Amino acid sequence: MSLTLQSPPFSALSSSLQGRSRFLPGAGSTASNLVLFNNVRKSFPLIRASSSSLDTGSNTELDAVSSFSEIVPDTVIFDDFERFPPTAATVSSSLLLGICSLPDTVFRNAVEMALADSTCYGLQNADLRLSCFVNKALVNVGGDLAKLVPGRVSTEVDPRLAYDTHGIIRKVHDLLKLYNEINVPPERLLFKIPSTWQGIEASRLLESEGIQTHLTFVYSFAQAAAAAQAGASVIQIFVGRLRDWARNHSGDPEIEAAISRGEDPGLALVTKAYNYIHKYGHKSKLMAAAVRNKQDLFSLLGVDYIIAPLKVLQSLKDSTPAPDEKYSFVSRLSPQSAALYNFSKEELVKWDQLSLASAMGPAAVDLLAGGLEGYVNQAKRVEELFGKIWPPPNV
């Protein structure tokens, strides 16, 4: 029996979410936060993979920096999609909340189909039913995104499992099975996991199975090095958030050491993590997120991915280097410079739970906890929202 969903459940709930930004709640610094395309009547533009992440034309600052790092738009709305097409995307609770907040989006059907899934609504336990709906919604939207971007789609793993290694692994296997059912191959997927010790250990075990992981909330060298040793496919560092913490707090040895050298703590962490990955032959790719301005971006050239705000991208696109400046764009990070970087004996340990816990300073502890709290709140809001929508008409 085919099931069709009507619009009233979404219409009624969208009013409670009106007045929010056009951008997704908590959107920012993901790879990339592909936000809702309001004009669903437009067909999707054809996206072609290229050596650069953006079609920049020639001779602009954006064109110049794109030759060093893959520059990925941070938050994308429909009007910006053709100007700054993302090459990768993240599907998360934040994205699901945004889809439900707007009455007319290209991803609405993906969520509606999840809420009409016969396997999910056949479950008698309400908690299991809601979890099933959320899994299906994440995967349905992720499947749609995989058709839009040439790169990988990263799927958020329930942040409430952040301290449960086996729970993370079970959840990833569940999501991967659902992706397989809609014919999205594993090589197109990443699974986004918080960089707790349990998350890092889950990443190690998943990567050993050939499942690609994306470790986020990395705010210390110890986390970055442990993630690299685990073989995480992508390691994400939030540059601006470390800077913000340093402006308002003190007492973190790693941050104070960077400041004493005259370095920005976020940029210093990316540099150190990049050099560690490349000097010691780890496979991980490094992603710099929460980049706030052009100078941040220039200081990170050479890192694998830079997640940049649209205002920064537009400024780069609108700027043409003068002839005497065209060769001033240089790679600040490279395997060659990494080979010359010196690490202390204490930094070259085989990281385990105890050494990681003792090496994570107050900044990493605070920022990891704050990030997890925000993600958990969003996950709960999605479940509350789905609980109000379900059962939809005709189910």
C-alpha positions, -999 to +999 in steps of 0.1 A: +000+000+000+015+034-010+014+061+016+012+098+010+017+125+035-001+157+035+014+191+045-006+200+076+018+184+101+047+204+087+027+235+082+015+235+118+049+229+132+067+253+109+049+282+126+066+274+159+100+276+141+093+308+122+114+338+129+146+318+130+175+326+107+173+313+072+204+294+081+201+262+100+202+262+138+237+257+147+248+256+111+284+264+105+317+247+103+306+215+088+317+202+055+296+217+042+264+226+059+243+224+028+212+244+038+177+244+024+170+254-012+138+274-009+129+275-046+121+238-052+108+245-087+144+252-099+162+221-111+195+213-095+225+226-113+249+201-126+280+199-104+312+187-118+341+176-097+373+195-103+407+202-088+392+233-072+362+232-050+347+263-065+342+276-100+361+308-095+369+320-129+405+332-131+428+357-115+408+363-084+420+358-048+396+329-046+411+313-077+446+317-061+438+302-028+418+273-043+450+261-059+464+253-024+434+240-004+399+228-011+378+258-001+343+247+009+314+271+015+303+270+051+265+276+049+247+276+016+212+288+008+196+284-026+206+318-040+242+311-033+243+275-046+253+283-081+278+309-070+294+287-044+285+251-051+295+228-023+316+197-031+307+179+001+278+180+026+268+171+061+235+158+072+227+164+109+200+170+134+205+207+127+197+201+090+166+181+099+153+209+121+158+234+092+140+212+068+110+209+091+110+247+097+103+256+061+071+246+043+087+241+009+121+225+005+136+200-018+144+177+011+109+177+026+099+145+008+129+127+022+117+135+058+081+127+050+090+093+035+110+085+067+080+093+088+059+069+066+084+041+068+066+009+076+095-007+095+097+023+118+060+028+125+056-009+131+078-007+162+058-007+194+084+010+216+081+047+212+118+054+218+129+028+192+103+041+168+116+077+171+152+066+167+142+046+136+125+077+121+155+099+127+179+073+112+157+071+081+154+108+078+192+113+081+198+087+054+170+098+031+184+134+032+219+121+029+210+101-001+195+132-018+227+152-009+248+125-025+231+132-058+239+169-055+276+170-045+305+152-062+322+146-029+314+127+003+284+131+026+291+131+063+263+118+085+261+128+122+261+100+146+238+105+176+259+127+200+243+110+230+265+080+222+297+101+224+310+081+254+299+047+241+323+031+216+301+001+208+270+023+207+286+045+181+297+014+160+262-001+162+247+032+151+271+036+122+263+000+110+226+008+112+231+040+091+253+022+066+228-005+061+201+021+054+224+038+029+231+005+012+193+000+008+191+033-012+223+024-032+247+050-018+281+033-018+303+034+013+330+054-005+307+083-008+301+084+030+317+097+062+303+093+097+307+123+119+318+113+155+327+135+185+364+133+194+360+118+229+383+089+236+354+065+230+346+083+197+383+080+186+383+043+195+351+038+175+368+055+146+398+032+148+375+001+148+353+014+120+382+025+098+396-011+102+364-023+086+369+002+057+342+026+070+352+062+067+349+084+098+349+122+104+361+132+139+348+165+151+352+187+181+390+185+181+404+213+203+438+199+214+469+184+198+463+152+219+429+147+203+443+154+168+472+130+172+450+103+187+425+107+158+454+105+133+467+073+150+432+059+149+432+064+111+403+088+110+396+098+074+388+135+083+398+154+114+380+187+120+395+216+140+375+247+149+399+276+145+377+305+157+363+287+187+397+282+202+404+319+196+371+329+213+379+307+243+414+322+247+399+357+247+377+349+277+397+323+296+432+315+308+450+285+322+453+263+292+490+254+287+487+246+250+469+279+243+492+299+264+523+284+247+509+294+213+502+330+225+536+333+241+551+325+206+529+352+191+506+327+174+468+324+172+459+292+191+435+279+165+459+284+136+487+270+157+467+238+164+459+233+127+496+238+118+508+213+144+482+187+136+489+190+099+527+186+105+521+156+127+498+139+101+523+144+073+556+139+091+545+105+104+526+093+074+490+092+087+463+090+061+439+115+078+428+147+059+427+178+080+397+202+079+400+238+093+366+251+103+352+282+120+375+304+098+365+340+105+383+361+079+406+362+049+437+364+070+427+331+087+423+315+054+456+328+040+474+315+071+460+280+065+468+275+028+479+240+022+456+223+046+433+198+030+400+215+035+390+250+046+354+257+056+349+294+048+319+317+054+301+331+023+312+367+032+348+356+031+343+337-002+326+367-018+354+390-007+379+367-022+359+363-054+356+401-057+393+407-052+419+406-080+455+405-069+477+432-083+504+420-107+530+423-079+508+404-055+499+375-077+528+354-064+523+364-028+499+335-022+520+307-008+513+274+009+518+278+046+515+241+052+532+214+031+546+179+035+581+194+030+577+219+059+561+192+080+592+170+077+612+197+094+588+202+123+601+190+157+578+173+182+586+167+219+590+132+233+557+137+252+538+144+220+550+113+203+534+088+226+509+061+216+478+079+228+454+060+251+424+070+272+445+080+302+471+100+283+445+118+263+425+128+294+456+142+311+467+161+280+434+177+271+436+212+286+406+232+299+399+247+265+394+213+249+374+200+278+351+230+279+346+233+241+340+195+237+314+196+264+297+226+250+297+212+215+282+180+227+256+197+247+245+217+216+243+186+194+224+166+221+199+194+224+193+195+186+189+157+186+163+159+213+145+187+194+143+165+163+128+137+183+103+160+199+094+174+166+090+140+150+069+128+180+045+156+173+043+150+136+038+112+139+015+096+131+010+114+099-022+112+078-029+079+062-006+059+085 
